[in-house]
Amino acid sequence: MLMTGKGVTRDPQRASIYYEKAANFGIPEAQFVMGELLRVGVDVPQNIEGSRNWYKLALKNGYHAAQERLEQMEAGVGIQARTGPTVTAVVYENLQDIPREQLMAEGLEYFIGDKRPQNLKKAAEFIEMAAQKGLADAQYMIGRMCMGGQGLNKNKERALFWLKKAAEQDHPDSAFEVAKFYDNGNCGRQRYISC
């Protein structure tokens, strides 16, 4: 929430403090994020060795995306620092090489519009790429965007497809949205709550 500004004022420096706390508590995803932040020098000074250590710890704790990042670092791919304030502009030769977490971050930047002009269509493109790579948060978000017609045409069938994908990965908000779909027939009139 602090990194994206969802529900609170966006504060990447504060977010990085809490990512580090969570990483030190042993949360593998936070360890991976710390690796990302240190690798690129986003909101913290760039530290390639520190980045590598966080990736190794994340991998040891079961966060398998760290393996790919370690391999990329060994090959010297994607470790150039960006001049701007976000992790998403690391240099990659191919858009498909960008990790799903970075695609999501890029999409959120376009969605929120505080670091660059808001562009919901571009946000949807990046978020859907992250969703296609299996990121549950991206699947949830693209599902919600499909429901509301944000950046793409309203399409409840497509929304349900993405929400179910995320729910299959135990994403709680997605499971709730899918339940609402089935409870009321595509968010028509609901028996218990409103959409």
Order of alpha helices (4+ residues) and beta strands (2+ residues): alpha-alpha-alpha-alpha-alpha-alpha-alpha-alpha-alpha
